[in-house]
Amino acid sequence: MIDLRLLREDPDRVRASQRARGEDVALVDALLSADERRRSSGVRFDELRSEQKSLGKLIPKASGDEKAELLKRAEQLKVDVKAADAERDAADAETQELLLKLGNLVHPDVPVGGEEDFVTLETHGTIRDFAAEGFEPKDHLELGQRLGAIDVERGAKVSGSRFYFLTGVGALLELALVNAAMAQATAAGFTPMLTPALVRPQSMAGTGFLGQAAQDVYHLPNDDLYLVGTSEVALAAYHMDEIIDADRLPLRYAGFSPCFRREAGSHGKDTRGIFRVHQFDKVEMFSYVAPEDSQAEHQRLLEWEKQWLTSLELPFRVIDVATGDLGSSAARKFDCEAWIPTQGKYRELTSTSDCTEFQSRRLSIRVREGKQVRPLATLNGTLCAVPRTIVAILENHQQADGSVRVPEVLRPYLGGREVLEPVAK
């Protein structure tokens, strides 16, 4: 959530952020009104309680008509204090409810617009000219089936659409990707983490995934637990309700977990293969830093993502995601999109978001610097979302005979294997 003081001091900035996101601007005024009622009712409650305490000292000393009047006033104060307390609680609850609906303040450099209004910042690698090489590229599903690596038919039989099995070298390729990604993250100073896939409501809400993203979340009502769509949720909530000493920052974690997404609203999109699925594994980077260091940390996370994709020898571009496609927690987001030959376009493989103090305020995570205690900043960045990375590797490194060249960075994790050979024609 944002700082209420900032809202009071500069409501126009908050309105502009909401407008840029394509969100409800009227929410800002409703929140300002609720906050004013919360503060005024709090003042009234304090004044009535103060009078009540003073009266309590006067009554024992009074007698006769004076005492009767004081007792009468005390009875009325008892009613008024109770009413003021209820009014204060109601206003506070309304304020918190509205505050949780408000997205993070958008960074001023973020391009304004919808999903297609991003700005391309960089392009890396060379897109292969398959025509010049003399063959038509196959898509990842055909390649995966020939390699004995992907089985979507039995995935659908067992679990339904958008589920799959990774088999043989497909399973080994996932393990190679995860181990290589974790090795890079560990070398960069991240603490490896295996995180829970089920979290409590306060963890999911605290990271901002029960707002606009709620339709994509799986909920287990009998247990009141949520399946995470990313280990970001568990890593953000790891230090929930804690105060961290400043000299421990930055804290950096690399989490591995299964991820679950309903993919609501994606009917008919990416139905072939394993690009858009309900369950996948992912290595996620997560950082806790001082607020003034968040922009620099955001660039670091992006550099680690670029290092990873470069090591996989994939052509990719970096985009500055537009305001309407940020997600409620992010103030700014960069995506790395790899070229997918059979689609003829770049598709998102990794993403990194600067959430500033938004999540830490909701999760009550603070940093202590001397006698000062304040919220810190949180950031997240995908290092390896496995299925999409497999899609990009198979399609970009395929050879005319249906085999796939293994990027050098993965070979040590595949027993030195340089090529994945077809097992079926």
Rosetta blueprint (number, residue, H / E / L):
1 M L
2 I L
3 D L
4 L H
5 R H
6 L H
7 L H
8 R H
9 E H
10 D L
11 P H
12 D H
13 R H
14 V H
15 R H
16 A H
17 S H
18 Q H
19 R H
20 A H
21 R H
22 G L
23 E L
24 D L
25 V L
26 A H
27 L H
28 V H
29 D H
30 A H
31 L H
32 L H
33 S H
34 A H
35 D H
36 E H
37 R H
38 R H
39 R H
40 S H
41 S H
42 G H
43 V H
44 R H
45 F H
46 D H
47 E H
48 L H
49 R H
50 S H
51 E H
52 Q H
53 K H
54 S H
55 L H
56 G H
57 K H
58 L H
59 I H
60 P H
61 K H
62 A L
63 S L
64 G H
65 D H
66 E H
67 K H
68 A H
69 E H
70 L H
71 L H
72 K H
73 R H
74 A H
75 E H
76 Q H
77 L H
78 K H
79 V H
80 D H
81 V H
82 K H
83 A H
84 A H
85 D H
86 A H
87 E H
88 R H
89 D H
90 A H
91 A H
92 D H
93 A H
94 E H
95 T H
96 Q H
97 E H
98 L H
99 L H
100 L H
101 K H
102 L L
103 G L
104 N L
105 L L
106 V L
107 H L
108 P L
109 D L
110 V L
111 P L
112 V L
113 G L
114 G L
115 E L
116 E L
117 D L
118 F L
119 V E
120 T E
121 L E
122 E E
123 T E
124 H E
125 G L
126 T L
127 I L
128 R L
129 D L
130 F H
131 A H
132 A H
133 E H
134 G L
135 F L
136 E L
137 P L
138 K L
139 D L
140 H H
141 L H
142 E H
143 L H
144 G H
145 Q H
146 R H
147 L L
148 G L
149 A L
150 I E
151 D E
152 V H
153 E H
154 R H
155 G H
156 A H
157 K H
158 V H
159 S H
160 G L
161 S L
162 R L
163 F L
164 Y L
165 F E
166 L E
167 T L
168 G L
169 V H
170 G H
171 A H
172 L H
173 L H
174 E H
175 L H
176 A H
177 L H
178 V H
179 N H
180 A H
181 A H
182 M H
183 A H
184 Q H
185 A H
186 T H
187 A H
188 A L
189 G L
190 F L
191 T E
192 P E
193 M E
194 L E
195 T L
196 P L
197 A L
198 L E
199 V E
200 R L
201 P H
202 Q H
203 S H
204 M H
205 A H
206 G H
207 T L
208 G L
209 F L
210 L L
211 G L
212 Q L
213 A L
214 A H
215 Q H
216 D H
217 V L
218 Y E
219 H E
220 L E
221 P L
222 N L
223 D L
224 D L
225 L E
226 Y E
227 L E
228 V L
229 G L
230 T L
231 S L
232 E H
233 V H
234 A H
235 L H
236 A H
237 A H
238 Y L
239 H L
240 M L
241 D L
242 E L
243 I E
244 I E
245 D E
246 A H
247 D H
248 R H
249 L L
250 P L
251 L E
252 R E
253 Y E
254 A E
255 G E
256 F E
257 S E
258 P E
259 C E
260 F E
261 R L
262 R L
263 E L
264 A L
265 G L
266 S L
267 H L
268 G L
269 K L
270 D L
271 T L
272 R L
273 G L
274 I L
275 F L
276 R L
277 V L
278 H L
279 Q E
280 F E
281 D E
282 K E
283 V E
284 E E
285 M E
286 F E
287 S E
288 Y E
289 V E
290 A L
291 P H
292 E H
293 D H
294 S H
295 Q H
296 A H
297 E H
298 H H
299 Q H
300 R H
301 L H
302 L H
303 E H
304 W H
305 E H
306 K H
307 Q H
308 W H
309 L H
310 T H
311 S H
312 L L
313 E L
314 L L
315 P L
316 F E
317 R E
318 V E
319 I E
320 D E
321 V L
322 A L
323 T H
324 G H
325 D H
326 L L
327 G L
328 S L
329 S L
330 A L
331 A L
332 R E
333 K E
334 F E
335 D E
336 C E
337 E E
338 A E
339 W E
340 I E
341 P L
342 T L
343 Q L
344 G L
345 K E
346 Y E
347 R E
348 E E
349 L E
350 T E
351 S E
352 T E
353 S E
354 D E
355 C L
356 T L
357 E L
358 F H
359 Q H
360 S H
361 R H
362 R H
363 L H
364 S L
365 I L
366 R E
367 V E
368 R E
369 E E
370 G L
371 K L
372 Q E
373 V E
374 R E
375 P E
376 L L
377 A E
378 T E
379 L E
380 N E
381 G E
382 T E
383 L E
384 C E
385 A E
386 V H
387 P H
388 R H
389 T H
390 I H
391 V H
392 A H
393 I H
394 L H
395 E H
396 N H
397 H L
398 Q E
399 Q L
400 A L
401 D L
402 G L
403 S L
404 V E
405 R E
406 V L
407 P L
408 E H
409 V H
410 L H
411 R H
412 P H
413 Y H
414 L H
415 G L
416 G L
417 R L
418 E L
419 V E
420 L E
421 E L
422 P L
423 V L
424 A L
425 K L
